[in-house]
């Protein structure tokens, strides 16, 4: 017992795939599909290999040829997805770096805010100390004379 | 030849699912017509009748098979093998091509490639089959 193979050429018409013809020979089906694809008469062409496994009585199918229009459409879709992913990544990175920058600035401001009264008090203490020192100096001079 | 006939069939179809025999012009496809055959299936889906056979096709038959039921065609003839899968075309409604080899009635080994196309009188239901086959004899061994 051997598995039975069939090669179906499908054309895409009115929004759905339609079986155009069926071959028992892979090369002939591929040749015809390529010829049809190159004719430009069809929106899309594909060749589906159908294998009937007698031992399990199962039918397996797989697409072995996709017309250039499908391939081009797939490639374009892939390119767009990649571009979108990249753009998304860049935007995310940009937002992250902006966030980090913003946080840094905010932290700095916070520190500045926290630091400013301390600095003011220190300045006042220094002024007071200088004034006190000056007064003590004057008193010392008066007492000495 | 199989692919050329398939191209003709697609042209005949236009927007319809199936073309009509009225669209077939033997003069415009003489090189294919000589290798072709027509099966009448109306009321005979289980055992079609051979209506015409091309002159080249006839060379691979020991006798005329015109108006002969498929079950009665000579064993080991090209029509027996080239038309053997006719029921699949009726069932699926799409052109099917098969190839293979067989031992002809005179003992010669024959390699063949055939195609059977669904035809219709109303453009929607299959009412006849148009087939063709080319072949070559190869030495046994």
Boltz contact constraints between the chains, C-beta under 6 A:
constraints:
  - contact:
      token1: [A, 19]
      token2: [B, 94]
      max_distance: 6.0
  - contact:
      token1: [A, 21]
      token2: [B, 94]
      max_distance: 6.0
  - contact:
      token1: [A, 21]
      token2: [B, 95]
      max_distance: 6.0
  - contact:
      token1: [A, 22]
      token2: [B, 94]
      max_distance: 6.0
  - contact:
      token1: [A, 22]
      token2: [B, 96]
      max_distance: 6.0
  - contact:
      token1: [A, 23]
      token2: [B, 97]
      max_distance: 6.0
  - contact:
      token1: [A, 24]
      token2: [B, 98]
      max_distance: 6.0
  - contact:
      token1: [A, 32]
      token2: [B, 3]
      max_distance: 6.0
